[in-house]
Each structure stands twice: as C-alpha cells, then as structure tokens.
Amino acid sequence: MSSDESSQPKEPPTRKKVAKPWGFWDSEPTVSGKLGDMTATSTPMPPMAINRPNSTSVGTIVWLGSEVMFFAGLFAMYFSLRAGAPDLWANDTQILNVPFALINTLILVASSFTAQFGVFAAERLQPRRTGNSPAKWGMVEWFFLTYVMGAIFVAGQVWEYATLVSEGITLSSNSYGSAFYITTGFHALHVTGGLIAFLLIIGRAYAAKNFGHKEATSAIVVSYYWHFVDVVWIGLFVVVYILK
C-alpha cells in the first residue's frame, strides 16, 4: 500500500433506508470499499388473504331473519285474539295436556344438541362413525338421531291435535282453536321441512365420494335452521301452554 493511499481519510459507512417486513423503516449500513457495495435486503411479505364470509351461510341467516318476522306476526295474532276473548282462553286452555307438551318440548330441545354434535363431526370432515361409541360417531349418525327425535315431536303434535279435536277444539270452532292450530301448525310444517333437509344432507354424505367443505357447509346451515325452529317452539310453548 502506498503512502498516498494510507494518508487519505477513509469514508465512513453510509446507511440506506430499507423497508422491514412489518412496515417500519430502518437504516441498514452499506459498506463501501474496493470489493463493492454490500447492501442488506429483506424479503417482502406476501399480501394478506381476505377471509370473506361464506355466501351460503350469509344467505341462510338473512332468510332466517325473514322467518323471524313471520313468526312475530303469528305471535301478534295470538296475543290480539287472546286479548279479545279472555274468558274463552281461560276455558279452553284447561284442556291442554301440559305435561305431555313439556316432554315433547324436551325431546325437540335435545335434538338441537344432537344436531350440533353432527355439526362438530362435519367440521372434522367425518361423515360416518369410526366406532360404536357415540364419541366416535360421524355426522350421519348424529343427524339421523336428530331426525328420529324431530319425527317423534311431530308425531306427538299430531296425537295432541287428534285429542283436541275429540274435545271439540277445531280450526274453525272459535278464535282460540284458530290461533292454536295456526301458530303450532306452521311451526310443525317448519319442523317437517327440517326433517326433509336432514334426509337430504344424509343422502348427500353417502353420495359424495370425498366429504369436503361443501358438504360440511350444507350441514352447518341446516343446523342453523334447526336451532331456529327449536327456539321458536320454546317461545310458543311458554305462550300457549304456560301463560294461559
């Protein structure tokens, strides 16, 4: 090395701003010399994926919102008719078999739990059982049990209707009969629709070669509907059988 080169002052390292992955700016040293510039670089982060809600689930929730308004109208009709004929309500409600209706209600509420266990199995992408224990049941087994319990509920309502008709309370007998059969009858139709939906989901699980997220989503939205009809019936049971 010559004396001229040693006498020249060395240039201090310069700092260059670079973007860090989390979005802040910092300075990294750049060493200048005869070997060239060595600059620290960082790998840019990939863009974050936007998780959008499932359109099927959103559509089901919106539709259930319209069903809420429908049953709200039925409740309003029931209260209006009862307010116009309190003596009729006090007399005809004595015929109702409250213990039987309570047992039927407990069966329907229990079916909501079995339906949710089926949803848990669907989320695990487990369509059928892997053992005899209920802990190893798949979606099909839990949904089939839910179907049986829902069918028992509907059969119980049909038996109750037959009993009330034999007592002289029909759809056209008086305002109480009209209010009772319209409110509980429309609910029974919704439960029947849920039973048909369970059969379709079970059949789809058997027909699918690979049980995937589409089949699981279908099971989840059917459970939304089933929980909805269970909650509606709890309200009907309190209004029709308890608040006489």
Summary of the structure (lengths in Angstrom):
residues: 244
radius of gyration: 33.3
end to end distance: 108.7
largest distance: 123.2
contacts: 648
relative contact order: 0.12
helix: 68%
strand: 6%
